[in-house]
């Protein structure tokens, strides 16, 4: 039974990490028009739980994407320079939406595994039933 | 008593094997986006079952004879070194669940048979 509890722990850590990833993606999308915003990137890493020896996954530290921001032409903008452009953000909508799809798929796969582990342990306990 | 009946020991070993395999597959899926992670699996049950008790617990959770190895997927890794394919892992996990079901159901029907023999 401890192996199934491990499965549930691992699946839960995967769900947490993917939920954090979706949070950062939604931050990026919300700030797509904020001048000077740099999109946040997050990568996963494995942490080895010293008691159980099983590797859980965790979201690593947040990095800022250093690619060049878009320059938007709008002379009436308060931040516009002499040539009429101001610095926008470096968020690309298509990249963010694709990333969120991938995060959602990973999240659902982890949820499915959690459900399967739960069903396996409950069907084993059924054996005890008359 | 149940370990001397080969039927029950095979069923319980298959159930234990399935739960351990499920744990390894859960780790693969949780690390589907971790850079550099290689997916792992066990050898199939019929290859490692040798007619005797498969598992020996040395200490805590260390299981003898069940060592997971990295699955070799030539040409299947993504640019960050990850080799996990979500579809493959999901299908394997369903198969492992079905094997577990089979083991539990056979165990239960064996118990029913014994109960019928005893007249309960």
gemmi code that builds the backbone of each chain (N, CA, C; Angstrom):
import gemmi

chains = {
    "A": [
        ("UNK", (0.837, -1.214, 0.000), (0.000, 0.000, 0.000), (0.862, 1.251, 0.000)),
        ("UNK", (2.087, 1.140, 0.514), (2.910, 2.354, 0.532), (3.305, 2.748, -0.872)),
        ("UNK", (3.377, 1.772, -1.794), (3.718, 2.108, -3.169), (2.617, 2.930, -3.801)),
        ("UNK", (1.357, 2.608, -3.482), (0.259, 3.399, -4.041), (0.231, 4.778, -3.403)),
        ("UNK", (0.570, 4.856, -2.111), (0.624, 6.179, -1.486), (1.718, 7.015, -2.141)),
        ("UNK", (2.843, 6.354, -2.510), (3.891, 7.054, -3.254), (3.374, 7.579, -4.574)),
        ("UNK", (2.598, 6.724, -5.301), (2.045, 7.169, -6.584), (1.216, 8.420, -6.386)),
        ("UNK", (0.401, 8.426, -5.327), (-0.468, 9.576, -5.117), (0.356, 10.812, -4.768)),
        ("UNK", (1.424, 10.635, -3.969), (2.290, 11.774, -3.654), (2.935, 12.345, -4.907)),
        ("UNK", (3.430, 11.437, -5.746), (4.128, 11.893, -6.946), (3.155, 12.611, -7.873)),
        ("UNK", (1.955, 12.017, -8.046), (0.972, 12.661, -8.924), (0.565, 14.020, -8.347)),
        ("UNK", (0.429, 14.106, -7.020), (0.049, 15.392, -6.420), (1.138, 16.432, -6.637)),
        ("UNK", (2.404, 16.010, -6.552), (3.479, 16.985, -6.770), (3.486, 17.441, -8.216)),
        ("UNK", (3.159, 16.518, -9.152), (3.081, 16.924, -10.553), (1.975, 17.931, -10.777)),
        ("UNK", (0.829, 17.711, -10.097), (-0.287, 18.638, -10.268), (0.061, 20.008, -9.700)),
        ("UNK", (0.743, 20.011, -8.551), (1.122, 21.302, -7.951), (2.042, 22.066, -8.875)),
        ("UNK", (3.039, 21.349, -9.429), (4.008, 22.031, -10.289), (3.316, 22.589, -11.531)),
        ("UNK", (2.410, 21.807, -12.123), (1.721, 22.291, -13.323), (0.764, 23.422, -13.007)),
        ("UNK", (0.162, 23.386, -11.824), (-0.728, 24.486, -11.445), (0.067, 25.775, -11.315)),
        ("UNK", (1.293, 25.678, -10.760), (2.126, 26.867, -10.633), (2.513, 27.396, -12.016)),
        ("UNK", (2.752, 26.418, -12.924), (3.120, 26.827, -14.278), (1.986, 27.580, -14.940)),
        ("UNK", (0.741, 27.096, -14.761), (-0.403, 27.773, -15.379), (-0.589, 29.141, -14.750)),
        ("UNK", (-0.279, 29.250, -13.462), (-0.412, 30.557, -12.812), (0.517, 31.565, -13.463)),
        ("UNK", (1.768, 31.145, -13.730), (2.700, 32.079, -14.347), (2.299, 32.412, -15.770)),
        ("UNK", (1.729, 31.400, -16.464), (1.272, 31.675, -17.839), (0.149, 32.694, -17.813)),
        ("UNK", (-0.776, 32.561, -16.853), (-1.886, 33.513, -16.816), (-1.384, 34.902, -16.431)),
        ("UNK", (-0.335, 34.960, -15.593), (0.264, 36.267, -15.300), (0.823, 36.892, -16.558)),
        ("UNK", (1.511, 36.056, -17.372), (2.090, 36.579, -18.609), (1.011, 37.109, -19.535)),
        ("UNK", (-0.078, 36.345, -19.668), (-1.132, 36.765, -20.595), (-1.789, 38.041, -20.092)),
        ("UNK", (-1.996, 38.118, -18.782), (-2.655, 39.312, -18.253), (-1.794, 40.549, -18.455)),
        ("UNK", (-0.472, 40.373, -18.425), (0.421, 41.515, -18.552), (0.964, 41.683, -19.954)),
        ("UNK", (0.253, 41.140, -20.942), (0.789, 41.180, -22.302), (0.914, 42.603, -22.818)),
        ("UNK", (0.128, 43.520, -22.309), (0.185, 44.898, -22.804), (0.859, 45.842, -21.841)),
        ("UNK", (1.417, 45.318, -20.766), (2.077, 46.195, -19.805), (3.427, 46.623, -20.360)),
        ("UNK", (3.704, 47.935, -20.439), (4.992, 48.357, -20.988), (6.146, 47.862, -20.132)),
        ("UNK", (7.141, 47.295, -20.777), (8.334, 46.888, -20.063), (8.232, 45.548, -19.360)),
        ("UNK", (7.121, 44.814, -19.518), (6.968, 43.547, -18.819), (7.798, 42.472, -19.499)),
        ("UNK", (8.515, 41.686, -18.699), (9.262, 40.552, -19.239), (8.556, 39.284, -18.797)),
        ("UNK", (8.355, 38.373, -19.736), (7.576, 37.205, -19.374), (8.352, 36.287, -18.454)),
        ("UNK", (7.617, 35.606, -17.582), (8.231, 34.745, -16.578), (8.305, 33.320, -17.112)),
        ("UNK", (9.448, 32.699, -16.875), (9.623, 31.310, -17.266), (9.836, 30.485, -16.009)),
        ("UNK", (9.360, 29.254, -16.062), (9.562, 28.395, -14.905), (9.922, 27.018, -15.425)),
        ("UNK", (10.882, 26.368, -14.792), (11.220, 25.025, -15.245), (11.103, 24.075, -14.063)),
        ("UNK", (10.889, 22.819, -14.375), (10.680, 21.841, -13.318), (11.997, 21.207, -12.934)),
        ("UNK", (12.061, 20.740, -11.692), (13.227, 19.969, -11.300), (12.745, 18.855, -10.385)),
        ("UNK", (13.577, 17.842, -10.242), (13.230, 16.730, -9.388), (13.804, 16.956, -8.019)),
        ("UNK", (13.007, 16.731, -6.993), (13.579, 16.773, -5.645), (13.455, 15.373, -5.079)),
        ("UNK", (14.516, 14.906, -4.459), (14.486, 13.566, -3.904), (14.081, 13.672, -2.459)),
        ("UNK", (12.952, 13.041, -2.165), (12.456, 13.055, -0.805), (13.303, 12.093, 0.006)),
        ("UNK", (13.988, 12.580, 1.026), (14.995, 11.733, 1.673), (14.357, 10.586, 2.450)),
        ("UNK", (13.108, 10.765, 2.968), (12.526, 9.651, 3.728), (12.137, 8.515, 2.820)),
        ("UNK", (11.394, 8.849, 1.781), (10.881, 7.751, 0.967), (11.830, 7.393, -0.166)),
        ("UNK", (12.770, 8.291, -0.491), (13.676, 7.991, -1.587), (13.061, 8.162, -2.951)),
        ("UNK", (11.781, 8.521, -2.997), (11.144, 8.705, -4.297), (11.373, 10.121, -4.765)),
        ("UNK", (11.470, 10.296, -6.081), (11.654, 11.633, -6.606), (10.330, 12.310, -6.853)),
        ("UNK", (10.121, 13.427, -6.224), (8.961, 14.248, -6.532), (9.406, 15.340, -7.480)),
        ("UNK", (8.459, 15.948, -8.135), (8.813, 17.031, -9.046), (8.376, 18.335, -8.389)),
        ("UNK", (9.166, 19.352, -8.591), (8.793, 20.655, -8.060), (9.077, 21.693, -9.112)),
        ("UNK", (8.380, 22.800, -9.035), (8.668, 23.899, -9.939), (9.888, 24.636, -9.428)),
        ("UNK", (10.835, 24.892, -10.302), (12.062, 25.559, -9.885), (11.834, 27.048, -9.739)),
        ("UNK", (12.930, 27.804, -9.708), (12.774, 29.235, -9.487), (12.324, 29.912, -10.773)),
        ("UNK", (11.740, 31.082, -10.611), (11.185, 31.811, -11.746), (12.306, 32.612, -12.403)),
        ("UNK", (12.372, 32.511, -13.720), (13.352, 33.331, -14.436), (12.577, 34.305, -15.304)),
        ("UNK", (13.245, 35.382, -15.705), (12.619, 36.319, -16.632), (13.187, 36.071, -18.023)),
        ("UNK", (12.304, 36.041, -18.985), (12.744, 35.867, -20.366), (13.411, 37.142, -20.840)),
        ("UNK", (14.645, 37.015, -21.342), (15.392, 38.231, -21.677), (15.295, 38.597, -23.147)),
        ("UNK", (14.363, 38.016, -23.883), (14.295, 38.376, -25.304), (13.762, 39.793, -25.450)),
        ("UNK", (13.997, 40.347, -26.623), (13.736, 41.777, -26.812), (12.245, 42.064, -26.804)),
        ("UNK", (11.819, 43.126, -26.153), (10.394, 43.462, -26.150), (9.970, 44.103, -27.472)),
        ("UNK", (8.650, 44.087, -27.676), (8.105, 44.706, -28.878), (8.136, 46.209, -28.738)),
        ("UNK", (8.449, 46.899, -29.819), (8.360, 48.361, -29.796), (7.044, 48.735, -30.469)),
        ("UNK", (6.211, 49.466, -29.786), (4.874, 49.790, -30.307), (4.851, 51.247, -30.718)),
        ("UNK", (4.311, 51.478, -31.900), (4.273, 52.845, -32.410), (2.987, 53.511, -31.946)),
        ("UNK", (3.086, 54.529, -31.096), (1.898, 55.267, -30.649), (2.350, 56.609, -30.102)),
        ("UNK", (2.397, 57.645, -30.956), (2.956, 58.932, -30.508), (2.187, 59.545, -29.353)),
        ("UNK", (0.913, 59.164, -29.183), (0.125, 59.809, -28.143), (0.323, 59.166, -26.788)),
        ("UNK", (1.109, 58.083, -26.725), (1.300, 57.377, -25.459), (2.209, 58.198, -24.554)),
        ("UNK", (1.902, 58.265, -23.246), (2.734, 59.083, -22.344), (4.187, 58.643, -22.288)),
        ("UNK", (4.477, 57.351, -22.589), (5.858, 56.900, -22.498), (6.570, 56.952, -23.839)),
        ("UNK", (5.923, 57.507, -24.872), (6.522, 57.462, -26.203), (7.775, 58.317, -26.271)),
        ("UNK", (8.763, 57.783, -27.002), (10.013, 58.520, -27.184), (9.851, 59.467, -28.375)),
        ("UNK", (11.007, 60.012, -28.890), (10.913, 61.018, -29.964), (10.333, 60.410, -31.238)),
        ("UNK", (10.692, 59.098, -31.531), (10.197, 58.539, -32.791), (8.791, 57.988, -32.639)),
        ("UNK", (8.162, 58.182, -31.498), (6.766, 57.794, -31.341), (6.563, 56.373, -30.869)),
        ("UNK", (7.657, 55.639, -30.591), (7.460, 54.259, -30.135), (7.717, 54.170, -28.638)),
        ("UNK", (7.105, 53.192, -28.022), (7.422, 52.895, -26.623), (7.611, 51.386, -26.490)),
        ("UNK", (8.281, 51.021, -25.419), (8.618, 49.609, -25.239), (7.429, 48.855, -24.678)),
        ("UNK", (6.996, 47.811, -25.393), (5.894, 47.005, -24.874), (6.440, 45.858, -24.038)),
        ("UNK", (5.767, 44.720, -24.094), (6.228, 43.538, -23.355), (6.798, 42.543, -24.356)),
        ("UNK", (7.425, 41.495, -23.859), (7.924, 40.475, -24.799), (7.055, 39.223, -24.764)),
        ("UNK", (5.782, 39.389, -24.441), (4.871, 38.246, -24.379), (4.313, 37.968, -25.770)),
        ("UNK", (4.444, 36.709, -26.206), (3.854, 36.298, -27.477), (2.653, 35.419, -27.154)),
        ("UNK", (1.465, 35.880, -27.543), (0.229, 35.200, -27.166), (0.192, 33.747, -27.590)),
        ("UNK", (0.664, 33.489, -28.801), (0.574, 32.127, -29.334), (1.426, 31.182, -28.496)),
        ("UNK", (2.606, 31.650, -28.131), (3.488, 30.819, -27.309), (2.841, 30.542, -25.955)),
        ("UNK", (2.206, 31.570, -25.381), (1.604, 31.383, -24.055), (0.433, 30.418, -24.115)),
        ("UNK", (-0.396, 30.545, -25.165), (-1.556, 29.646, -25.253), (-1.098, 28.206, -25.470)),
        ("UNK", (-0.081, 28.024, -26.314), (0.425, 26.660, -26.544), (0.996, 26.089, -25.254)),
        ("UNK", (1.701, 26.926, -24.509), (2.271, 26.483, -23.249), (1.185, 26.090, -22.253)),
        ("UNK", (0.100, 26.871, -22.254), (-0.966, 26.552, -21.309), (-1.662, 25.256, -21.691)),
        ("UNK", (-1.756, 24.965, -23.004), (-2.352, 23.685, -23.420), (-1.512, 22.522, -22.914)),
        ("UNK", (-0.191, 22.688, -23.065), (0.695, 21.611, -22.635), (0.614, 21.411, -21.119)),
        ("UNK", (0.540, 22.517, -20.392), (0.455, 22.412, -18.937), (-0.847, 21.749, -18.529)),
        ("UNK", (-1.922, 22.065, -19.247), (-3.211, 21.469, -18.915), (-3.189, 19.972, -19.170)),
        ("UNK", (-2.564, 19.572, -20.277), (-2.494, 18.150, -20.600), (-1.704, 17.396, -19.527)),
        ("UNK", (-0.580, 17.974, -19.110), (0.215, 17.323, -18.071), (-0.576, 17.236, -16.782)),
        ("UNK", (-1.303, 18.302, -16.476), (-2.093, 18.306, -15.247), (-3.125, 17.205, -15.272)),
        ("UNK", (-3.808, 17.049, -16.419), (-4.844, 16.026, -16.508), (-4.257, 14.629, -16.449)),
        ("UNK", (-3.073, 14.447, -17.030), (-2.445, 13.123, -16.959), (-2.115, 12.779, -15.508)),
        ("UNK", (-1.590, 13.759, -14.770), (-1.289, 13.506, -13.362), (-2.552, 13.200, -12.573)),
        ("UNK", (-3.644, 13.903, -12.904), (-4.896, 13.683, -12.197), (-5.407, 12.271, -12.454)),
        ("UNK", (-5.256, 11.810, -13.706), (-5.698, 10.468, -14.062), (-4.930, 9.416, -13.277)),
        ("UNK", (-3.615, 9.627, -13.158), (-2.785, 8.676, -12.415), (-3.216, 8.639, -10.957)),
        ("UNK", (-3.502, 9.811, -10.402), (-3.939, 9.877, -9.009), (-5.221, 9.089, -8.835)),
        ("UNK", (-6.140, 9.259, -9.798), (-7.413, 8.560, -9.714), (-7.225, 7.056, -9.808)),
        ("UNK", (-6.351, 6.634, -10.720), (-6.099, 5.203, -10.871), (-5.524, 4.607, -9.601)),
        ("UNK", (-4.575, 5.321, -8.979), (-3.972, 4.801, -7.751), (-5.036, 4.677, -6.659)),
        ("UNK", (-5.917, 5.655, -6.607), (-6.976, 5.624, -5.615), (-7.871, 4.408, -5.852)),
        ("UNK", (-8.222, 4.155, -7.138), (-9.115, 3.039, -7.442), (-8.425, 1.716, -7.143)),
        ("UNK", (-7.128, 1.636, -7.430), (-6.421, 0.379, -7.170), (-6.421, 0.081, -5.683)),
        ("UNK", (-6.186, 1.089, -4.857), (-6.129, 0.810, -3.425), (-7.511, 0.486, -2.880)),
        ("UNK", (-8.561, 1.136, -3.436), (-9.890, 0.822, -2.903), (-10.347, -0.553, -3.361)),
        ("UNK", (-9.941, -0.995, -4.565), (-10.342, -2.333, -4.976), (-9.572, -3.395, -4.197)),
        ("UNK", (-8.351, -3.073, -3.757), (-7.640, -4.023, -2.906), (-8.330, -4.145, -1.562)),
        ("UNK", (-8.803, -3.006, -1.036), (-9.497, -3.074, 0.247), (-10.834, -3.797, 0.136)),
        ("UNK", (-11.415, -3.803, -1.071), (-12.664, -4.555, -1.289), (-12.523, -6.016, -0.945)),
        ("UNK", (-11.305, -6.523, -1.082), (-11.091, -7.935, -0.801), (-11.507, -8.302, 0.622)),
        ("UNK", (-11.359, -7.285, 1.489), (-11.680, -7.573, 2.882), (-13.183, -7.657, 3.107)),
        ("UNK", (-13.904, -7.093, 2.133), (-15.347, -7.073, 2.332), (-15.917, -8.463, 2.145)),
        ("UNK", (-16.959, -8.754, 2.838), (-17.593, -10.062, 2.799), (-18.066, -10.349, 1.371)),
    ],
    "B": [
        ("UNK", (-0.934, -19.662, 5.312), (-1.559, -20.762, 4.583), (-1.690, -20.399, 3.113)),
        ("UNK", (-1.987, -19.133, 2.877), (-2.238, -18.768, 1.492), (-0.966, -18.731, 0.655)),
        ("UNK", (0.192, -18.625, 1.271), (1.412, -18.578, 0.484), (1.775, -19.960, -0.023)),
        ("UNK", (1.289, -21.025, 0.619), (1.635, -22.337, 0.111), (0.742, -22.727, -1.052)),
        ("UNK", (-0.361, -22.034, -1.210), (-1.166, -22.242, -2.404), (-0.612, -21.309, -3.483)),
        ("UNK", (-0.025, -21.900, -4.487), (0.669, -21.117, -5.522), (-0.246, -20.075, -6.155)),
        ("UNK", (-1.500, -20.437, -6.291), (-2.466, -19.547, -6.928), (-2.496, -18.183, -6.248)),
        ("UNK", (-2.559, -18.205, -4.897), (-2.685, -16.940, -4.190), (-1.376, -16.165, -4.203)),
        ("UNK", (-0.252, -16.871, -4.185), (1.007, -16.121, -4.156), (1.259, -15.454, -5.506)),
        ("UNK", (0.868, -16.114, -6.610), (1.023, -15.456, -7.913), (0.149, -14.215, -7.984)),
        ("UNK", (-1.112, -14.363, -7.542), (-2.040, -13.229, -7.609), (-1.535, -12.071, -6.759)),
        ("UNK", (-1.058, -12.360, -5.561), (-0.631, -11.240, -4.710), (0.665, -10.636, -5.239)),
        ("UNK", (1.540, -11.458, -5.836), (2.764, -10.890, -6.406), (2.451, -10.003, -7.594)),
        ("UNK", (1.486, -10.448, -8.413), (1.124, -9.605, -9.560), (0.541, -8.283, -9.093)),
        ("UNK", (-0.276, -8.332, -8.045), (-0.871, -7.088, -7.538), (0.224, -6.158, -7.015)),
        ("UNK", (1.187, -6.714, -6.268), (2.273, -5.880, -5.748), (3.131, -5.318, -6.876)),
        ("UNK", (3.419, -6.179, -7.855), (4.194, -5.706, -9.009), (3.480, -4.548, -9.698)),
        ("UNK", (2.141, -4.671, -9.856), (1.398, -3.620, -10.556), (1.448, -2.310, -9.797)),
        ("UNK", (1.374, -2.374, -8.463), (1.401, -1.115, -7.726), (2.775, -0.471, -7.821)),
        ("UNK", (3.843, -1.294, -7.790), (5.180, -0.693, -7.925), (5.368, -0.097, -9.305)),
        ("UNK", (4.874, -0.809, -10.315), (5.017, -0.280, -11.682), (4.231, 1.022, -11.824)),
        ("UNK", (3.049, 1.060, -11.207), (2.243, 2.266, -11.270), (2.981, 3.438, -10.649)),
        ("UNK", (3.732, 3.158, -9.577), (4.489, 4.218, -8.928), (5.563, 4.762, -9.854)),
        ("UNK", (6.232, 3.869, -10.566), (7.277, 4.328, -11.501), (6.662, 5.117, -12.640)),
        ("UNK", (5.494, 4.654, -13.128), (4.841, 5.383, -14.221), (4.357, 6.750, -13.742)),
        ("UNK", (3.891, 6.826, -12.475), (3.477, 8.127, -11.935), (4.660, 9.081, -11.922)),
        ("UNK", (5.836, 8.554, -11.589), (7.022, 9.410, -11.582), (7.349, 9.902, -12.991)),
        ("UNK", (7.201, 9.005, -13.975), (7.449, 9.426, -15.361), (6.533, 10.555, -15.766)),
        ("UNK", (5.235, 10.412, -15.432), (4.267, 11.413, -15.889), (4.479, 12.730, -15.154)),
        ("UNK", (4.798, 12.643, -13.853), (5.000, 13.890, -13.118), (6.200, 14.640, -13.672)),
        ("UNK", (7.195, 13.911, -14.199), (8.398, 14.542, -14.723), (8.365, 14.671, -16.226)),
        ("UNK", (7.155, 14.774, -16.800), (7.049, 14.821, -18.263), (7.681, 16.087, -18.825)),
        ("UNK", (7.884, 17.109, -18.020), (8.465, 18.344, -18.538), (9.789, 18.685, -17.883)),
        ("UNK", (10.307, 17.792, -17.055), (11.575, 18.093, -16.394), (12.716, 17.880, -17.375)),
        ("UNK", (13.601, 18.867, -17.508), (14.692, 18.700, -18.473), (15.613, 17.552, -18.070)),
        ("UNK", (15.994, 16.728, -19.058), (16.977, 15.683, -18.812), (16.435, 14.424, -18.179)),
        ("UNK", (15.134, 14.335, -17.939), (14.600, 13.158, -17.286), (14.379, 12.059, -18.305)),
        ("UNK", (14.840, 10.830, -17.972), (14.604, 9.705, -18.867), (13.527, 8.814, -18.255)),
        ("UNK", (12.608, 8.323, -19.088), (11.520, 7.531, -18.527), (12.021, 6.143, -18.131)),
        ("UNK", (11.407, 5.582, -17.063), (11.848, 4.314, -16.503), (10.699, 3.319, -16.517)),
        ("UNK", (11.057, 2.038, -16.447), (10.027, 1.000, -16.390), (10.647, -0.251, -15.797)),
        ("UNK", (9.817, -1.249, -15.521), (10.305, -2.544, -15.080), (10.265, -3.528, -16.238)),
        ("UNK", (10.912, -4.679, -16.051), (10.750, -5.758, -17.029), (9.357, -6.354, -16.832)),
        ("UNK", (8.793, -7.012, -17.847), (7.444, -7.563, -17.698), (7.386, -8.624, -16.599)),
        ("UNK", (6.203, -8.795, -16.034), (6.047, -9.656, -14.878), (6.436, -11.087, -15.195)),
        ("UNK", (6.043, -11.598, -16.361), (6.321, -13.006, -16.624), (7.813, -13.263, -16.816)),
        ("UNK", (8.565, -12.184, -17.131), (10.011, -12.396, -17.269), (10.689, -12.521, -15.913)),
        ("UNK", (10.209, -11.765, -14.933), (10.932, -11.786, -13.667), (10.322, -12.708, -12.642)),
        ("UNK", (9.155, -13.252, -12.916), (8.564, -14.167, -11.956), (9.186, -15.529, -12.153)),
        ("UNK", (9.772, -16.071, -11.101), (10.482, -17.335, -11.276), (9.832, -18.450, -10.476)),
        ("UNK", (8.553, -18.305, -10.172), (7.865, -19.393, -9.491), (7.999, -19.341, -7.983)),
        ("UNK", (8.844, -18.436, -7.490), (8.974, -18.310, -6.035), (8.545, -16.898, -5.648)),
        ("UNK", (8.695, -16.584, -4.438), (8.352, -15.233, -4.003), (9.301, -14.243, -4.663)),
        ("UNK", (8.744, -13.257, -5.322), (9.574, -12.331, -6.096), (10.186, -11.257, -5.219)),
        ("UNK", (9.446, -10.832, -4.238), (9.871, -9.655, -3.493), (10.484, -10.044, -2.159)),
        ("UNK", (11.599, -9.456, -1.847), (12.152, -9.621, -0.507), (12.397, -8.239, 0.021)),
        ("UNK", (11.826, -7.939, 1.148), (12.041, -6.591, 1.670), (13.294, -6.587, 2.524)),
        ("UNK", (14.279, -5.857, 2.112), (15.499, -5.768, 2.910), (15.282, -4.784, 4.049)),
        ("UNK", (14.971, -3.575, 3.677), (14.649, -2.595, 4.702), (13.750, -1.550, 4.073)),
        ("UNK", (12.788, -1.108, 4.818), (11.853, -0.090, 4.354), (11.247, -0.465, 3.004)),
        ("UNK", (11.544, 0.313, 2.021), (10.847, 0.146, 0.764), (11.718, -0.488, -0.307)),
        ("UNK", (12.903, -0.941, 0.099), (13.805, -1.440, -0.942), (13.359, -2.819, -1.385)),
        ("UNK", (13.054, -2.953, -2.638), (12.528, -4.216, -3.140), (13.608, -4.908, -3.963)),
        ("UNK", (13.954, -6.115, -3.558), (14.970, -6.866, -4.306), (14.372, -7.340, -5.613)),
        ("UNK", (15.184, -7.513, -6.606), (14.771, -8.062, -7.895), (13.932, -7.102, -8.708)),
        ("UNK", (13.502, -5.989, -8.155), (12.709, -5.061, -8.948), (13.493, -3.773, -9.080)),
        ("UNK", (14.320, -3.733, -10.087), (15.074, -2.504, -10.307), (14.570, -1.885, -11.590)),
        ("UNK", (14.207, -0.630, -11.521), (13.713, -0.013, -12.744), (14.896, 0.420, -13.584)),
        ("UNK", (14.731, 0.318, -14.857), (15.821, 0.698, -15.748), (15.306, 1.763, -16.692)),
        ("UNK", (16.211, 2.503, -17.269), (15.807, 3.556, -18.192), (15.433, 2.947, -19.524)),
        ("UNK", (14.252, 3.297, -19.993), (13.790, 2.751, -21.261), (14.553, 3.426, -22.387)),
        ("UNK", (15.023, 2.630, -23.321), (15.818, 3.199, -24.402), (14.909, 3.597, -25.556)),
        ("UNK", (14.756, 4.882, -25.771), (13.934, 5.360, -26.888), (14.835, 6.113, -27.831)),
        ("UNK", (15.461, 5.445, -28.757), (16.359, 6.201, -29.627), (15.589, 7.200, -30.471)),
        ("UNK", (16.047, 8.431, -30.476), (15.427, 9.447, -31.318), (14.134, 9.992, -30.781)),
        ("UNK", (13.810, 9.685, -29.532), (12.517, 10.126, -29.037), (12.627, 11.227, -27.992)),
        ("UNK", (13.814, 11.836, -27.881), (13.923, 12.813, -26.806), (13.659, 14.202, -27.339)),
        ("UNK", (13.080, 15.010, -26.473), (12.805, 16.389, -26.847), (14.081, 17.210, -26.651)),
        ("UNK", (14.105, 18.450, -27.150), (15.346, 19.231, -27.105), (15.952, 19.396, -25.709)),
        ("UNK", (15.128, 19.323, -24.649), (15.729, 19.510, -23.336), (16.151, 18.190, -22.714)),
        ("UNK", (16.163, 17.098, -23.494), (16.672, 15.837, -22.988), (15.625, 14.953, -22.355)),
        ("UNK", (14.365, 15.393, -22.327), (13.305, 14.607, -21.713), (12.837, 13.525, -22.689)),
        ("UNK", (12.659, 12.263, -22.201), (12.221, 11.218, -23.128), (10.827, 10.690, -22.803)),
        ("UNK", (10.081, 11.397, -21.972), (8.771, 10.887, -21.574), (7.752, 11.223, -22.647)),
        ("UNK", (6.990, 10.196, -23.080), (5.880, 10.443, -23.989), (4.608, 10.187, -23.211)),
        ("UNK", (3.751, 11.208, -23.084), (2.587, 11.100, -22.213), (1.653, 9.973, -22.641)),
        ("UNK", (1.491, 9.827, -23.975), (0.543, 8.810, -24.443), (1.024, 7.427, -24.047)),
        ("UNK", (2.314, 7.154, -24.282), (2.858, 5.833, -23.941), (2.690, 5.554, -22.457)),
        ("UNK", (2.975, 6.570, -21.633), (2.884, 6.340, -20.195), (1.453, 6.107, -19.758)),
        ("UNK", (0.487, 6.819, -20.377), (-0.905, 6.624, -19.986), (-1.372, 5.227, -20.354)),
        ("UNK", (-0.972, 4.766, -21.539), (-1.397, 3.427, -21.954), (-0.789, 2.374, -21.039)),
        ("UNK", (0.503, 2.567, -20.691), (1.132, 1.608, -19.773), (0.427, 1.603, -18.431)),
        ("UNK", (-0.004, 2.777, -17.982), (-0.624, 2.822, -16.659), (-1.979, 2.138, -16.693)),
        ("UNK", (-2.707, 2.252, -17.819), (-3.986, 1.553, -17.927), (-3.756, 0.051, -17.919)),
        ("UNK", (-2.711, -0.394, -18.620), (-2.424, -1.837, -18.652), (-2.057, -2.340, -17.260)),
        ("UNK", (-1.281, -1.511, -16.548), (-0.878, -1.918, -15.211), (-2.096, -1.987, -14.299)),
        ("UNK", (-3.041, -1.070, -14.498), (-4.263, -1.088, -13.708), (-5.067, -2.337, -14.012)),
        ("UNK", (-5.118, -2.714, -15.296), (-5.868, -3.917, -15.662), (-5.219, -5.167, -15.076)),
        ("UNK", (-3.889, -5.183, -15.055), (-3.204, -6.332, -14.457), (-3.534, -6.412, -12.966)),
        ("UNK", (-3.580, -5.255, -12.331), (-3.923, -5.225, -10.915), (-5.331, -5.740, -10.696)),
        ("UNK", (-6.251, -5.305, -11.575), (-7.633, -5.774, -11.513), (-7.705, -7.281, -11.637)),
        ("UNK", (-6.951, -7.792, -12.618), (-6.933, -9.235, -12.848), (-6.460, -9.968, -11.597)),
        ("UNK", (-5.392, -9.444, -10.994), (-4.832, -10.105, -9.815), (-5.838, -10.102, -8.668)),
        ("UNK", (-6.451, -8.941, -8.435), (-7.383, -8.832, -7.312), (-8.603, -9.706, -7.537)),
        ("UNK", (-9.088, -9.715, -8.775), (-10.290, -10.501, -9.054), (-10.008, -11.992, -8.936)),
        ("UNK", (-8.834, -12.427, -9.426), (-8.509, -13.851, -9.291), (-8.355, -14.229, -7.832)),
        ("UNK", (-7.740, -13.333, -7.068), (-7.581, -13.602, -5.642), (-8.939, -13.781, -4.992)),
        ("UNK", (-9.863, -12.865, -5.350), (-11.182, -12.908, -4.742), (-11.925, -14.177, -5.141)),
        ("UNK", (-11.803, -14.578, -6.412), (-12.538, -15.770, -6.825), (-11.934, -17.021, -6.180)),
        ("UNK", (-10.606, -16.997, -5.943), (-9.993, -18.109, -5.214), (-10.522, -18.208, -3.809)),
        ("UNK", (-10.679, -17.021, -3.183), (-11.242, -17.015, -1.833), (-12.662, -17.560, -1.824)),
        ("UNK", (-13.428, -17.160, -2.854), (-14.816, -17.639, -2.928), (-14.865, -19.152, -3.060)),
        ("UNK", (-13.923, -19.654, -3.860), (-13.871, -21.108, -4.054), (-13.596, -21.818, -2.725)),
        ("UNK", (-12.645, -21.260, -1.975), (-12.337, -21.863, -0.689), (-13.534, -21.797, 0.249)),
        ("UNK", (-14.212, -20.663, 0.200), (-15.378, -20.520, 1.079), (-16.452, -21.515, 0.712)),
        ("UNK", (-16.658, -21.729, -0.603), (-17.665, -22.694, -1.028), (-17.292, -24.090, -0.552)),
        ("UNK", (-15.974, -24.379, -0.649), (-15.507, -25.692, -0.191), (-15.815, -25.878, 1.277)),
        ("UNK", (-15.646, -24.789, 2.050), (-15.896, -24.893, 3.476), (-17.379, -24.883, 3.781)),
        ("UNK", (-18.191, -24.636, 2.771), (-19.624, -24.673, 2.996), (-20.189, -23.383, 3.540)),
        ("UNK", (-19.462, -22.244, 3.359), (-20.015, -20.949, 3.839), (-20.742, -20.263, 2.685)),
    ],
}
model = gemmi.Model(1)
for chain_id, residues in chains.items():
    chain = gemmi.Chain(chain_id)
    for i, (resn, *xyz) in enumerate(residues, 1):
        res = gemmi.Residue()
        res.name, res.seqid = resn, gemmi.SeqId(i, " ")
        for name, pos in zip(("N", "CA", "C"), xyz):
            atom = gemmi.Atom()
            atom.name, atom.element = name, gemmi.Element(name[0])
            atom.pos, atom.b_iso = gemmi.Position(*pos), 0.0
            res.add_atom(atom)
        chain.add_residue(res)
    model.add_chain(chain)
structure = gemmi.Structure()
structure.add_model(model)
structure.setup_entities()
